[in-house]
Amino acid sequence: MRKFTLTFGLLAGLIISILMIISMALWQKGTISFDNGELVGYATMVIALSMIFFGVKSYRDNYQNGAIKFAKGLQVGLLITLIASLMYAIAWETYYQTNPEIQTSFVDKYTEHYLDKMKEKGASPAEIEQKAKEMADMWEMYKNPVIRFGMTLVEILPVGIIITLISAATLRRKKFLPA
């Protein structure tokens, strides 16, 4: 099972890492904005993490004679999720560290965008000032690579867990997409 989950995990991690780098390049060119960037980001995660479904199905069909218990499907899916998530976090950290422009422009532009949205919604100057201070504190924490790595994992792990739960639940039925 180790080789199997490693293969699907690395494949999912490679896909999400490439899509993340493409998305960031598109953001830097102005093609993707903060308004649609979150949607694009999570859509790319779902696309890449669909490998969890295919991994659990392939494991069920090739190693479990077409039947898999929920717990075993959960185990396979979580291992694939963990590998893909670690690759994603490593890819982001590498991209972040090797691209000095992103280190400053991303933080500044995101803060400006967020505060402008608050102004549009009619937030008071005190609320905006408070949020600006909170964001400055958060960005100060974000400078720590360990915290940044953890925050990056928190972005993708829940998506992988949800896809794992859905995959394990649906694929435990022999009649669902039989081999």
C-alpha positions as CSV (number, residue, x, y, z in Angstrom):
1,M,0.0,0.0,0.0
2,R,3.0,2.3,0.6
3,K,4.1,2.4,-3.0
4,F,0.5,2.8,-4.1
5,T,-0.4,5.8,-1.9
6,L,3.0,7.3,-2.6
7,T,2.4,7.2,-6.3
8,F,-1.1,8.8,-6.2
9,G,0.0,11.2,-3.5
10,L,3.0,12.4,-5.5
11,L,0.8,12.7,-8.6
12,A,-1.8,14.8,-6.8
13,G,1.0,16.9,-5.2
14,L,2.7,17.5,-8.6
15,I,-0.6,18.6,-10.1
16,I,-1.5,21.0,-7.3
17,S,2.0,22.4,-7.2
18,I,2.1,23.1,-10.9
19,L,-1.4,24.6,-10.8
20,M,-0.5,26.8,-7.8
21,I,2.6,28.1,-9.6
22,I,0.6,28.8,-12.8
23,S,-2.1,30.6,-10.7
24,M,0.5,32.8,-8.9
25,A,2.1,33.7,-12.3
26,L,-1.4,34.6,-13.6
27,W,-2.0,36.7,-10.4
28,Q,1.2,38.5,-10.9
29,K,0.2,39.4,-14.4
30,G,-3.2,40.6,-13.3
31,T,-5.2,37.8,-14.9
32,I,-6.4,36.4,-11.5
33,S,-7.4,38.9,-8.8
34,F,-8.1,38.5,-5.1
35,D,-11.8,38.5,-6.0
36,N,-11.6,35.3,-8.0
37,G,-8.3,33.9,-6.7
38,E,-9.8,32.0,-3.9
39,L,-12.2,30.3,-6.2
40,V,-9.4,29.5,-8.6
41,G,-7.2,28.2,-5.8
42,Y,-9.8,25.9,-4.3
43,A,-10.9,24.7,-7.8
44,T,-7.3,23.7,-8.5
45,M,-7.1,21.9,-5.2
46,V,-10.3,19.9,-6.0
47,I,-9.0,19.0,-9.5
48,A,-5.6,17.8,-8.2
49,L,-7.1,16.0,-5.1
50,S,-9.5,14.1,-7.4
51,M,-6.5,11.7,-7.5
52,I,-7.6,10.7,-4.0
53,F,-10.9,9.3,-5.5
54,F,-9.0,7.5,-8.3
55,G,-6.4,6.2,-5.9
56,V,-9.0,4.7,-3.5
57,K,-10.9,3.2,-6.5
58,S,-7.8,1.8,-8.0
59,Y,-6.7,0.3,-4.7
60,R,-10.2,-1.2,-4.2
61,D,-10.2,-2.7,-7.7
62,N,-6.6,-3.9,-7.9
63,Y,-5.8,-4.9,-4.3
64,Q,-9.2,-5.5,-2.6
65,N,-11.0,-7.6,-5.2
66,G,-13.5,-4.8,-6.0
67,A,-14.6,-4.2,-2.4
68,I,-13.2,-1.9,0.2
69,K,-14.2,-1.1,3.8
70,F,-14.8,2.5,4.7
71,A,-11.8,2.5,7.2
72,K,-9.4,1.2,4.5
73,G,-10.6,3.7,2.0
74,L,-10.2,6.4,4.6
75,Q,-6.7,5.2,5.3
76,V,-5.7,5.2,1.7
77,G,-7.3,8.6,1.0
78,L,-5.7,10.2,4.0
79,L,-2.2,9.0,3.1
80,I,-2.6,10.4,-0.4
81,T,-3.9,13.7,1.1
82,L,-1.0,13.9,3.4
83,I,1.6,13.4,0.7
84,A,-0.1,15.8,-1.7
85,S,-0.5,18.4,1.0
86,L,3.1,18.2,2.0
87,M,4.2,18.7,-1.6
88,Y,1.9,21.7,-1.9
89,A,3.3,23.3,1.2
90,I,6.9,22.6,0.1
91,A,6.1,24.0,-3.4
92,W,4.6,27.2,-1.9
93,E,7.5,27.6,0.5
94,T,10.0,27.2,-2.4
95,Y,8.1,29.6,-4.6
96,Y,7.8,32.1,-1.8
97,Q,11.5,31.9,-0.8
98,T,12.7,32.1,-4.4
99,N,10.5,35.0,-5.4
100,P,11.3,38.1,-3.4
101,E,8.7,40.2,-5.2
102,I,5.9,37.9,-4.0
103,Q,7.1,38.3,-0.4
104,T,6.3,42.0,-0.4
105,S,3.8,42.5,-3.2
106,F,1.4,39.7,-2.2
107,V,1.2,40.9,1.4
108,D,0.8,44.6,0.5
109,K,-1.7,44.0,-2.3
110,Y,-3.8,41.6,-0.2
111,T,-3.9,44.0,2.8
112,E,-4.9,46.9,0.5
113,H,-7.6,44.8,-1.2
114,Y,-9.0,43.6,2.1
115,L,-9.1,47.1,3.6
116,D,-10.7,48.6,0.5
117,K,-13.4,45.9,0.7
118,M,-14.1,47.0,4.2
119,K,-14.4,50.6,3.2
120,E,-16.8,49.7,0.4
121,K,-19.0,47.9,3.0
122,G,-19.0,51.0,5.1
123,A,-16.7,50.0,7.9
124,S,-15.7,52.7,10.3
125,P,-12.2,54.2,10.3
126,A,-11.7,52.6,13.7
127,E,-12.7,49.1,12.4
128,I,-10.4,49.5,9.4
129,E,-7.5,50.6,11.6
130,Q,-8.1,47.7,13.9
131,K,-8.2,45.2,11.0
132,A,-5.0,46.8,9.5
133,K,-3.2,46.2,12.8
134,E,-4.5,42.6,13.0
135,M,-3.3,42.0,9.4
136,A,0.1,43.5,10.1
137,D,0.4,41.2,13.1
138,M,-0.6,38.2,11.0
139,W,1.9,39.1,8.3
140,E,4.6,39.5,10.9
141,M,3.8,35.9,12.0
142,Y,3.8,34.8,8.3
143,K,7.4,35.7,8.1
144,N,8.2,32.7,10.2
145,P,8.6,29.7,7.7
146,V,7.3,27.2,10.2
147,I,4.1,29.1,10.8
148,R,3.8,29.8,7.0
149,F,4.2,26.1,6.3
150,G,1.5,25.2,8.8
151,M,-0.8,27.9,7.4
152,T,-0.3,26.5,3.9
153,L,-1.1,22.9,5.1
154,V,-4.3,24.3,6.7
155,E,-5.4,25.6,3.3
156,I,-5.3,22.2,1.6
157,L,-5.8,19.5,4.2
158,P,-9.5,20.1,4.8
159,V,-10.2,19.8,1.1
160,G,-8.3,16.6,1.0
161,I,-10.1,15.2,4.0
162,I,-13.5,16.1,2.5
163,I,-12.6,14.4,-0.8
164,T,-11.3,11.4,1.2
165,L,-14.5,11.0,3.2
166,I,-16.6,11.2,0.0
167,S,-14.4,8.7,-1.8
168,A,-14.3,6.2,1.1
169,A,-18.1,6.4,1.5
170,T,-19.0,6.0,-2.1
171,L,-16.4,3.5,-3.1
172,R,-17.2,1.1,-0.3
173,R,-20.2,0.0,-2.4
174,K,-19.2,-2.7,-4.9
175,K,-21.8,-1.5,-7.4
176,F,-20.4,2.0,-7.5
177,L,-18.2,2.2,-10.6
178,P,-17.3,-1.5,-10.6
179,A,-13.9,-2.6,-12.0
